[in-house]
Amino acid sequence: MTIDLELTPKQKRPAGERCCEPVVYPDVDREQAIRLAEVAKALGDPIRLQLVDVLRRHAGKVCVCELVPLFDVSQPTLSHHLKKLRDAGLVDSERRGLWAYYYVLPHALGELGAWLR
């Protein structure tokens, strides 16, 4: 048994015209989305994620000399990762002589946590 179907060509709608009404709209405005994307990008590297975890769990400021032995990368590479986290506004640092002491910025993690909840 065969059934003949006649297919009608799909009508093209003009560019930009909606095919239907959205049922859900984003709660995140454009600026917040850009900010959260920067944070997510910074945390997208396993070493950076672990760095934030160490700094988050530490009560105070951590010297970079304490962080280097935790990772299988050179000190300049670790400093590069810390700079990326600083640029994203997740951590900050304080200079004491030759050493830099890093700490997490709680409000930055709070923003991300609030959005994820």
HELIX and SHEET records of a PDB file:
HELIX    1   1 ARG A   30  ALA A   42  1                                  13    
HELIX    2   2 PRO A   46  ARG A   57  1                                  12    
HELIX    3   3 VAL A   64  LEU A   67  1                                   4    
HELIX    4   4 VAL A   68  LEU A   70  5                                   3    
HELIX    5   5 GLN A   75  ASP A   87  1                                  13    
HELIX    6   6 PRO A  106  LEU A  116  1                                  11    
SHEET    1   A 3 VAL A  62  CYS A  63  0                                        
SHEET    2   A 3 TRP A  99  VAL A 104 -1                                        
SHEET    3   A 3 VAL A  91  ARG A  96 -1                                        
END                                                                             
